[in-house]
C-alpha cells in the first residue's frame, strides 16, 4: 500500500514539474494545487479517495495481457 501511494505521489510530482517547466502551469496555481491536495488529505474525504484509488489500482493490476 505504501509503495503504491509513494508511486502515485512521485508520478504526480513529475507531472507537476513537467507542467510548470512547459509553461502550461504557472507557479501560483501549482502552489494552490499542492496546498489543496495537502488540506484535502486531512479531511474526512481522504479515506474515500484512498479506497477509490486502491480499487482502480487493483482493477488495473488484475488486467491480463
Secondary structure, 3 states (H helix, E strand, C coil): CHHHHHHHHHHHHHHHHHHHHCCCCCHHHHHHHHHHHHHHHCCCHHHHHHHHHHHHHHHHHCCCC
